[in-house]
Amino acid sequence: MPDALTLPEPRTPDPADAPPLRWGVLAPGHIAHQWTTAVLAHTRQEVVAAGSRSLDRAQAFADAHGIARAHGSYEELVDDPHVDAVYVASPHSHHHDQALLALRAGKHVLVEKAFTRNAAEARALVEAARDADVLLMEAMWTRYLPHTDVIRQLLDDGALGDVHRVVGDYGVRTDPDPTHRLLDPALAGGVLLDLGIYPLSFASFVARHAGLGLSPRTVQAAGSLTSTGVDAQISVQVGYDGAEAQLFTSMLTASGHTTHVHGSEGRLDVDDRCYVPAGVTLTVGDRTGTWDANRITGYGGLSFQAAALATYVAEGRRDSPLLPLDETVAILETADEIRHQVGVVYPGE
């Protein structure tokens, strides 16, 4: 029987080691609850304020998490002198305007995925962050997880040989109420920016570390629309020099939630539910090896991105080395092209 392969250990720091920042949570909904729970459980970060358009809602969130201050407007939150960094947790239709508020107030900003509705809004935020000399970062939490660093090292070391194929799949069967944001064009509804941004970002991550470039050479998309005119399901083939990515996302069917990378020398498989802390299997010829030693699991993994931002701020950085702003913009340029091809336009675009 052939010897098992040994995968590299992740270099991901323990989130508890990051220097503390004082955080304000903007838009205290479901993902804000998950993020705050993770940050308080696994880091030394201090969540000191919550802000909503409803003071009652902000106060209820603050009470639930032991947060000292609640604000009844986003303007009050970003102007709070006790807040160093703002986590923008609203629907992506509002990310541009709300992140801009925080940037102009001189705060460091972590913006929930998808970063903005489109690349133009993303570029405007990047410019505002550079003008304000603060750190702006997309909350694509998978980039900061330990298993992603295992993959990063394998790609950087050429363990797969030349990368030729990437597969990314994320579909969840949903039956949203007709008034749900997922179906509302005015709220940038549709599955692409909600779920499909994960496989799209994964393909970009692989391409960058495999030396295939920041932007794809070709994009071919097909999809199905809802009665409200947003995307319900999309299949995409993205072409790089010498490599293709086949990506799929859907709100109509529960698909595999898996990612794979195929190279000339080997194959990399990420466990099901690959967008949370996961295991990684490398196959080269008849030899395999697996890494799956996640100490923090599930939504607890949201703590890694908050810790990363705090560390970068302490280091004086103004961009994330794991997901640079130029790459975030390039990913949204690809998303714009996909929406153009399937016929999805948001109001005001």
N, C-alpha and C positions, 0 to 999 in steps of 0.2 A: 504494500500500500504506500503510495507516495506521501512524502512529508507534507504537513500542512504549511501553508504560507503564513508568515507573521506580518500583520498589518501594523503600521505606525500608530503610536499612541497620540491622541489629540494634544495639541499645545494650548488648548483653550483654558484660560485662567478660571479659577473658582470664582463665581460671581461675588462671593463674600469678601474676596480680596480687593475689590474695586473701591477706590476712595469714595466717600459718600457725597452726593449732591442733594440739594433740596428740590424736590419735584412738585410740579403742579399738574394735575390731570384735567385736561380739557375735554368735555363731553363724556360724562360718566355713565356709559352704557355697558353692554355685555363684555366686550373685549377689554374695556378699561377695568372692569371688575377682575377679569382673569389676570391682566397685567399687574395690577396692584397687589393682588393676592400673591403672585409669584415673586414680585420684587420684595415685598415685606417678609416673605418666608425664606428667601435665599440670598439676600444681599444686605449691605449696610446702607442702602439708599434710603433717604427720608422722603416720604410722600407727605407734604405739609399743607397742600391746598387742593381743593376740587372746584371746578368751575362749570356752570351750566347756564342755559338761558332761563332755567327755573331754579330759584334759590332753594325751594323745597327739595328738588331732586338732588342738587349739589349737597345739601345738608344730610339727606338720607344716605348718600354715598359716603360722605365724610364720617357719619356716625357708624356705618357698617365696617369701616376700615380703621377707625381710630385716628382720623385725620383732623388736624387742629382747626383749619379754616375752610369755610364754604363761601363761594362767591356766586352771585346771581347773574353774572354776565361774564363773557369771555374776556372782555376788556379789563374787568376788575382782576381776573385771574392773572393775565399776563403782566399787569402793572403791579402785582403783589411784590414788594421788595424782598420778601422772604423766599421767593422762588428763583432758583438758578436755572432750571430746565423745565420745559413744558413737553408733556406727552400728548399729542393730538390724536384722539381716539374716535373722532366723528366719522361718518360715512365719507368716502373719498371725494364725493361731490363738493364737500366743504373744506377739504384739506388746504387748498391754495389760500383761501381768504383767512382761515384761522391760523395756519402756520405763519402767514405774513404778519398777522397781528403780533404773534410772539417774537418773531425775528426783529420787527421794528421796535419792540420793547427791550431788545438786547438780550433775549433769552436764547440758550441753546435749545434745539428743538428735535424731538424724535417724532416722526410722522408715520402713523400707521399705514400699512400697505392697503391698497395701491397708493403710491405716493401722491399722485394727483390724477385728475381725469385724463390728462393728455400731456404730451411732451412740452407744449408751449407753457402751460402752467408750471411744470417742473423747472423749466429754464428760468422762469421769473423768480421762483423761490431760491434757486441757486444763486442768482444775481443778488437777491436781497440778503442772503446769508453772508455772501462775500462782502457786501457793503457794510453790514453790521459787525463783521469780524467775529462771528459766532459759529458754532458747530451745528450743522444740519445733517440729519441722517434718516434714511428710510428704515422703518421698523419691519424689514424682511427678516424675521427672527431666525429662519433656517440658516442664514449666512453665519450666525454666531454660535451655532450648536456644535458640540464636540464631534459628532459623526461627520459634519460637513468639513471639519478640519482634517479628519482622516482622509476624506476624498480629495481635499485640496492638496495634501501631501503626495498622494498617489499620482495625481495629475501632474503636479510640478516635477515629480521624479521620473515621469514617463513610464510608470509601471504598466500601463495599458498599451504601450507603443503609440502609434498614431491613432488618434481618436477619429472614428468614422461615423458613429451613430449615437444619438442621444434619444431616449424615450422618456417622456414625462406625461403622467396621467393623473388627473384629479377631477373626479365627478362625484357629486352627491345628489341623490334623489331628493328633491324638495317639492313641496306643494304650498308655496307662499300665498298668503292672503293677497287679493288683487291690489290692495293698497300698500303692500310691503315695498320697502326701498329697492329690493332686488328686481322688481318689475317696473320701477319708475325711471323713465329717461331723465327726468329733472334731477334725480339723485344719482345719476351715472350708474343706473342699474344694469343688470346683465351679469353673466357668469365670468366673463373674461377678466375683469378687474377685481372680482370677488375671489374666485378660486383659480382661474387660469393664469393669474399673475405668478403663482407658485411654479408651475412647470416652465413658464416663460423665463422666469428669473433663473431657474436651475440650468436651462440650456445656455443662458448667457454666462453663468458662472463656469460651466464646463468649457465653453468656447474660449473664455479669457485665460483660464489656466492651462488649456491645451494649446495655446498659441494660435488660435483660429481668428482672433480679432474681436473687437468690441461690438461691431454691427454686422448682421447677417448680409449675405450677398443677395439672397432671394427670400421672399415670403409668399407662400401660397396658402390661402385660407378658405374654408367652406364652413357654413354654419346654418343653424335654424334659429328663427326669431320668435319671440313671444308675440301675442296679440297687441302688446303695448310698444313693440318695436325695438326691444332690447334683445341681446343674444341669450338664447337658452342653451345652446350647445355649439361648440366650435372644434374643428380639427384643423391643425396647422402643420405645414412642413416648412421648416426654416433651413435655408441652405448656407453653409459656410464653405470655404475653400477646402475641399476634400472630405467634408462631413455634412451630415443631414441630421436634423432634429425632428422627430415626429411627436407632436404634442396634442393632447386632447383634454377638454374640460366640458362639464355638463351639469345642469341642474335637473336633467331629465332622467338620469340613470346613475346608480352607484357603481363607479368603475374601480379600478384596482388601487388607486392612490400610490402608485409605484414609480420609481425612476430607475433607469438602467443606462450604462455607458458602455459602448462596444468599441474596442480598439483592435489594432492589428495583432497585438500580443495577448490580450486578455479582456475580461468583462467584469464590470462592477455592477452589483445589484444592491439597492437600498430597500430595506424592509417596507412592508405595507405600512401605511400612515407615515410616509417618509418625510412629512413636513413638520413632524414633532421629533424629539430626540429618538433616534432609530439605530438599528444595526446595519452594518455594511459587510458585504461579502465580495471578495475578490477571487476570480477564477483565472488561472493562467495554465493552459494545457489541461492536464489532469490533476492539478493541484488547486486547492481552495484554502482560503483563510477568512475568518470572520472577526470583526470587532463589534462588540455589543456590551459595553460596560458603562452605560449611562446611570449616573447616580441621581440626577435630576430628570424626572420623566414628565410626560404630558405637558400641560400648560405651564408647569413650572419652568420649562425651557424659555419662557418669555423673559426670565430674569437675566439671561445672558446678554441680550441686546442693551438693556438698561445699564448693566455693568460695563459693557464695552464703551458706551457713550461717556460714562463717567470717567473711565480710564483715559479715553482720548482727550477729554477736556483737561484733565490733570497734566497730560503730556503736551498740551498746547496745540493739539491737532485741530484742523478745521475741515477735515474730511475723513471718512472711514476708509481704512485700507482694505477692509473686507468687502465693502460695497461702495465704491467711490460714486460721487454724485454724477460724474460723467456716464457711468454705467447705468445708474437709475434712469437718466434721461434717455439713453439709447434703448433701454428696455421699453420705455413708454413710446418711443418712436416706432418700435416694432408693433406694439399694441395698437397704436393709431392706424398703422397700415392694415392690420388684421380687421379692425372695425370698419375701415374704409371698404375692404373687400367684401365683408358680409353685410354691409349696409346699415351700420349703427351710427347715428349721429346724436349727440346730446344737445339739448337746447342751449343756444348761445355760441355754439362752435361755428 
